[in-house]
Amino acid sequence: MFGKRSVMLLNLLVVVRAVLAHECKPCNLRTCAVKVAHGCEGGRSVARDPCGCCDHCARLEWEPCGGQDWAHGYCALGLTCASINSTGAATIPEIGVCKLLPGNPDAGLEDERCPLITGCEKAEAECVCDARYSCLGTFTYPNEETCMKAIKSEGRRHEHREKHKEKYVGPPNPTCIFSGCNLTADGCMCESQSCHHNFTYINRSQCQEAA
Protein backbone atom coordinates (compact mmCIF):
# COMPACT_ATOMS: atom_id res chain seq x y z
CA MET A 1 0.00 0.00 0.00
CA PHE A 2 2.75 2.41 0.91
CA GLY A 3 4.51 1.71 -2.39
CA LYS A 4 1.38 2.51 -4.39
CA ARG A 5 0.87 5.78 -2.48
CA SER A 6 4.48 6.80 -3.17
CA VAL A 7 4.06 6.14 -6.89
CA MET A 8 0.78 8.07 -6.96
CA LEU A 9 2.40 11.02 -5.16
CA LEU A 10 5.32 11.02 -7.58
CA ASN A 11 2.97 10.95 -10.55
CA LEU A 12 0.99 13.83 -9.06
CA LEU A 13 4.15 15.93 -8.65
CA VAL A 14 5.12 15.25 -12.27
CA VAL A 15 1.66 16.33 -13.43
CA VAL A 16 1.80 19.49 -11.30
CA ARG A 17 5.20 20.43 -12.70
CA ALA A 18 3.92 19.80 -16.23
CA VAL A 19 0.86 22.00 -15.65
CA LEU A 20 3.00 24.77 -14.19
CA ALA A 21 5.35 24.58 -17.16
CA HIS A 22 2.41 25.54 -19.42
CA GLU A 23 2.17 28.87 -17.57
CA CYS A 24 5.21 30.11 -19.46
CA LYS A 25 6.30 30.41 -23.05
CA PRO A 26 9.99 29.64 -23.86
CA CYS A 27 12.40 32.37 -22.76
CA ASN A 28 13.68 32.92 -26.29
CA LEU A 29 10.18 34.03 -27.29
CA ARG A 30 9.94 36.59 -24.50
CA THR A 31 11.18 40.16 -24.19
CA CYS A 32 12.25 41.07 -20.65
CA ALA A 33 12.11 44.55 -19.22
CA VAL A 34 15.35 46.46 -18.61
CA LYS A 35 17.65 44.29 -16.50
CA VAL A 36 17.92 45.16 -12.82
CA ALA A 37 21.55 46.27 -12.70
CA HIS A 38 22.03 47.85 -9.27
CA GLY A 39 19.33 46.31 -7.11
CA CYS A 40 15.93 47.76 -6.31
CA GLU A 41 14.78 50.82 -4.41
CA GLY A 42 12.24 51.16 -1.63
CA GLY A 43 13.11 47.97 0.21
CA ARG A 44 12.34 45.76 -2.77
CA SER A 45 14.40 42.69 -3.57
CA VAL A 46 15.34 41.36 -6.99
CA ALA A 47 13.05 38.54 -8.12
CA ARG A 48 13.38 36.02 -10.93
CA ASP A 49 10.00 35.28 -12.49
CA PRO A 50 8.77 31.67 -12.08
CA CYS A 51 9.33 31.13 -15.79
CA GLY A 52 13.06 31.52 -15.10
CA CYS A 53 13.43 34.13 -17.83
CA CYS A 54 13.40 37.67 -16.47
CA ASP A 55 14.62 39.53 -13.38
CA HIS A 56 12.58 42.38 -11.94
CA CYS A 57 11.94 44.18 -8.67
CA ALA A 58 9.58 42.19 -6.44
CA ARG A 59 6.09 43.62 -6.14
CA LEU A 60 4.97 45.03 -2.79
CA GLU A 61 1.64 44.71 -1.00
CA TRP A 62 -1.44 45.61 -3.10
CA GLU A 63 0.60 45.91 -6.29
CA PRO A 64 -0.43 43.84 -9.36
CA CYS A 65 1.32 40.53 -10.04
CA GLY A 66 1.08 37.43 -12.17
CA GLY A 67 -0.51 37.62 -15.59
CA GLN A 68 0.57 35.85 -18.77
CA ASP A 69 4.18 34.66 -18.32
CA TRP A 70 4.20 36.51 -14.97
CA ALA A 71 4.57 39.75 -16.91
CA HIS A 72 3.16 41.74 -13.96
CA GLY A 73 5.84 40.40 -11.60
CA TYR A 74 6.35 38.19 -8.57
CA CYS A 75 5.57 39.24 -4.99
CA ALA A 76 8.07 40.14 -2.26
CA LEU A 77 8.91 37.73 0.54
CA GLY A 78 5.91 36.86 2.71
CA LEU A 79 3.36 38.01 0.12
CA THR A 80 1.31 35.86 -2.25
CA CYS A 81 0.00 36.75 -5.67
CA ALA A 82 -3.65 36.50 -4.62
CA SER A 83 -6.75 36.32 -6.76
CA ILE A 84 -8.76 39.54 -6.89
CA ASN A 85 -12.03 37.66 -7.20
CA SER A 86 -11.48 35.04 -4.49
CA THR A 87 -9.63 34.45 -1.22
CA GLY A 88 -6.88 32.17 -2.53
CA ALA A 89 -3.81 32.47 -4.73
CA ALA A 90 -4.15 33.69 -8.30
CA THR A 91 -4.13 31.09 -11.06
CA ILE A 92 -1.78 32.09 -13.85
CA PRO A 93 -2.40 33.67 -16.37
CA GLU A 94 -4.77 35.50 -14.02
CA ILE A 95 -3.61 38.95 -12.89
CA GLY A 96 -3.61 39.13 -9.11
CA VAL A 97 -2.54 41.45 -6.33
CA CYS A 98 0.21 40.90 -3.76
CA LYS A 99 -1.02 40.46 -0.21
CA LEU A 100 -0.47 38.46 2.94
CA LEU A 101 -2.56 35.30 2.99
CA PRO A 102 -3.07 33.84 6.50
CA GLY A 103 -2.53 30.30 5.25
CA ASN A 104 0.71 31.10 3.44
CA PRO A 105 2.88 33.30 5.72
CA ASP A 106 6.18 31.97 4.34
CA ALA A 107 5.40 32.78 0.72
CA GLY A 108 8.45 33.15 -1.46
CA LEU A 109 10.85 31.14 0.70
CA GLU A 110 10.22 28.16 -1.55
CA ASP A 111 7.98 27.86 -4.58
CA GLU A 112 7.80 24.79 -6.80
CA ARG A 113 7.05 27.03 -9.80
CA CYS A 114 10.39 28.83 -9.48
CA PRO A 115 13.87 27.94 -10.79
CA LEU A 116 16.12 25.68 -8.70
CA ILE A 117 18.90 27.70 -7.08
CA THR A 118 21.96 26.39 -5.27
CA GLY A 119 24.53 28.06 -3.04
CA CYS A 120 26.09 28.32 0.41
CA GLU A 121 26.00 30.42 3.57
CA LYS A 122 28.56 30.78 6.37
CA ALA A 123 27.71 29.30 9.74
CA GLU A 124 30.54 30.30 12.08
CA ALA A 125 33.62 28.59 10.57
CA GLU A 126 31.70 26.26 8.27
CA CYS A 127 29.80 26.46 4.99
CA VAL A 128 26.22 25.23 4.78
CA CYS A 129 25.11 24.53 1.20
CA ASP A 130 21.58 23.91 -0.04
CA ALA A 131 19.31 23.84 -3.10
CA ARG A 132 15.72 25.05 -3.32
CA TYR A 133 13.11 26.23 -5.75
CA SER A 134 12.79 29.95 -5.21
CA CYS A 135 12.25 33.18 -7.13
CA LEU A 136 13.51 35.35 -4.25
CA GLY A 137 16.04 33.35 -2.31
CA THR A 138 19.66 34.05 -3.05
CA PHE A 139 22.76 32.62 -1.42
CA THR A 140 25.72 34.72 -0.35
CA TYR A 141 28.13 32.33 -2.07
CA PRO A 142 27.45 30.43 -5.31
CA ASN A 143 29.35 27.32 -4.20
CA GLU A 144 31.31 25.76 -1.35
CA GLU A 145 34.71 26.68 -2.79
CA THR A 146 33.89 30.41 -2.82
CA CYS A 147 32.45 30.18 0.69
CA MET A 148 35.55 28.45 2.10
CA LYS A 149 37.83 31.05 0.48
CA ALA A 150 35.85 33.80 2.23
CA ILE A 151 36.20 32.04 5.59
CA LYS A 152 39.97 31.63 5.15
CA SER A 153 40.32 35.26 4.08
CA GLU A 154 38.45 36.44 7.19
CA GLY A 155 40.69 34.24 9.33
CA ARG A 156 43.83 35.85 7.90
CA ARG A 157 42.44 39.35 8.49
CA HIS A 158 41.61 38.44 12.08
CA GLU A 159 45.13 37.14 12.66
CA HIS A 160 46.58 40.34 11.20
CA ARG A 161 44.45 42.49 13.50
CA GLU A 162 45.41 40.46 16.54
CA LYS A 163 49.08 40.67 15.60
CA HIS A 164 49.02 44.47 15.51
CA LYS A 165 46.61 44.94 18.39
CA GLU A 166 48.98 46.36 20.95
CA LYS A 167 47.81 48.76 23.61
CA TYR A 168 50.16 51.52 24.70
CA VAL A 169 49.41 53.58 27.77
CA GLY A 170 51.11 56.74 28.87
CA PRO A 171 53.81 56.66 31.54
CA PRO A 172 52.79 57.58 35.09
CA ASN A 173 55.28 60.44 35.39
CA PRO A 174 53.81 63.96 35.48
CA THR A 175 55.59 65.20 32.35
CA CYS A 176 53.45 62.96 30.09
CA ILE A 177 56.13 62.79 27.42
CA PHE A 178 54.50 60.04 25.37
CA SER A 179 53.67 59.72 21.69
CA GLY A 180 51.75 57.37 19.44
CA CYS A 181 49.02 57.03 16.81
CA ASN A 182 45.41 55.96 16.50
CA LEU A 183 43.62 54.90 13.31
CA THR A 184 40.53 57.05 12.62
CA ALA A 185 38.16 57.60 9.73
CA ASP A 186 40.48 60.42 8.58
CA GLY A 187 43.57 58.20 8.65
CA CYS A 188 46.38 57.88 11.20
CA MET A 189 46.25 60.60 13.87
CA CYS A 190 49.50 60.95 15.81
CA GLU A 191 50.35 63.05 18.87
CA SER A 192 53.30 63.64 21.17
CA GLN A 193 53.51 64.67 24.83
CA SER A 194 49.89 63.71 25.36
CA CYS A 195 48.47 63.23 28.84
CA HIS A 196 44.95 62.41 27.69
CA HIS A 197 45.15 59.66 25.10
CA ASN A 198 46.03 56.00 24.95
CA PHE A 199 47.57 55.02 21.63
CA THR A 200 46.97 51.81 19.69
CA TYR A 201 50.12 52.18 17.57
CA ILE A 202 53.53 53.27 18.72
CA ASN A 203 54.34 55.22 15.54
CA ARG A 204 52.90 56.32 12.20
CA SER A 205 54.60 53.51 10.28
CA GLN A 206 52.87 50.80 12.32
CA CYS A 207 49.53 52.63 12.05
CA GLN A 208 49.77 52.94 8.26
CA GLU A 209 50.68 49.27 7.96
CA ALA A 210 47.52 48.31 9.89
CA ALA A 211 45.42 50.65 7.74
N, C-alpha and C positions, 0 to 999 in steps of 0.2 A: 504493500500500500504506500509506504513512504517513497519507494522508488518511482511509482506512478505519479505521485504528487510533485516530486522534484522535476520530472520530465515535463509535466503540465506547466509548472511555474517557469521553467526555462523557455518553453514554447511561447508562453504569454509575454515574457520579456522580449523575445525576438520580434513578436508581432508589434509590441508597443514601440520598439525602436524603429521598425519598418514604417509604422504609421507616422511617427515623429519626423522621419526622414522626408516624408512627402510634404512637410510644412515648408520646405526650402527648395528653391531652384539651385542648380549648380553655381558655384561661386564665379566661374568664368562668364556666366550670363548676367551677373549682377554688377551694378555700379555703386561703389561705396561712397559715402560722403568724405569730405576732406579728412585725412588721417589725423588722429589725435597725437600731436607731436610732443607737447610739453605738459601732459596731464590735463586735468579738468578743474574748472573754477567752482567756487561755491560749495565746497565739501563733496563734490561728486567724484566718483571713482571711474576709471576706465573699464568699460565692459566690452566683451566680445559677444556678438549676437549668437544665439543658439545654433544658427546655421554654420558658424565657424568661419564666416567670410569677412565681416567688417567690425572694426573697433569704433566705439562711440562713447560719449559720456553717459553714464547710467542715469536713468530718469528718476526724479524725486517724487515724493508723495503728491498724488492728484494730477500728475503729468501723464499724457497719453503714452501708450506702449503697445507692443505687439504689431498686429497688422500682417499683411502679406510679406513673407520673408523677414519678419520682425523689423520692417522698415521704420517703425515708430520707436524702436529702441527696447532695451531690457531694463528692468527696475533695479534700483540700488539695493544693497544688502538689507535684508529684513522685510522688504516690500515684495508684493506679488502683483503680477499683471492680472488684475481682476476684471471680470466681466462687468460691463456697465448695466446690463439688464438682469443680472442675477447676483447671487451672493458668493459664488465660487470663482475659480480662476478662469481667465479668458481662454477660449479655444481658438488657436491660430487657424485661419487668418483673421480672426476677429480682432478689432481694435479695442483695447481695454484701457484701464487707468491704474496707475501704481498706488497701492494702498496696503496697509497692514491687515492681513487676514488672521483672525484669532487662531485658526487651526494650522497656520503655517508660519510661525514666528521666526523660523530659521531660514526663510526663503533666501536663495542665492548662495548659501554655503555649498550646497551640492544640488545639481539639477541634471537629470538623465538626458535632457535635451541638448546640453551644452558639450563643447569639446572636452576631451580628456587632457588634463594638464598634469605635469609631473614637476617635482622640484624638492628642495630641502630647506629646512629652517635650523638655526642653531639652538641647542638646548644645553646651556652651560658649555662644556668642552666637547660636546658631541653634535653630530648632524643627524637630524631626523628627516627622512625622506618619505614622500607619499605620492599617490596619484589619485585624482578625483575628477569627476565631471563637474565643471563649473564655468560660468561665464564671468564671474567676478573674482574668484580666488586667484591670487598670484603668490608665488613663492619668492622668498628673498634671493635664493640661489637656484640656478637652473639644474644643477646636478651636485652629487656628493663631492666630486673633486674640487669644484669652485668653493663649496662650503668649507671644506677642510683647509684650503689655502687661506681663507679668511680667518679661520681660527688660529692657524699658525702665525699669521701676520700680526694678529692682535696680541698673541703671546710674546712675540719679539718686541713689540712696542711697550708692553708692560714691563718686560725685563729692562729695557732701555730706561724707562722712567724710574724704576727702582734703583738702577745703577747710579743715576745722577740725582737721586733724591737725598740730598744731604742738608741737614739743618744747621745753620750757623747762628749762634747767638752772640750778642755783644759782650765784651769783657766787663767784669763787675767794677773796674776802676772808674773813678769819677770823670776822667777826661773823655771817655767814650770815643777813643780813637779807633774806629772800626769801620771797615768798608765792605761792600758786597753788592750783589745785584738780585733783582727779582724780575721774573718774566710776566709782563702785563699785556693787555690788548694792544698797546702802542709799541711793544717791543721790549727790549731789556732796559730796565731803569736801574741805574747804579748810583750809589751815594758813598760819601766818605765822612768820617767823624760823626756818625749818626748815633744818637742816644735813644731813638724812638722806633727803630725798625729791626726786625730779624730778617736776615737775608738767606734766600734759598741757595744762591750760587756765590762762590767766593770771589769770582771776577767775571768780567764781560765775556771773555772767551768761553768759559764753561756755560754761561747763560745762552750764548748764541748757538753753541753746539746742541744744547737741549731744545732750543727753538727749531 
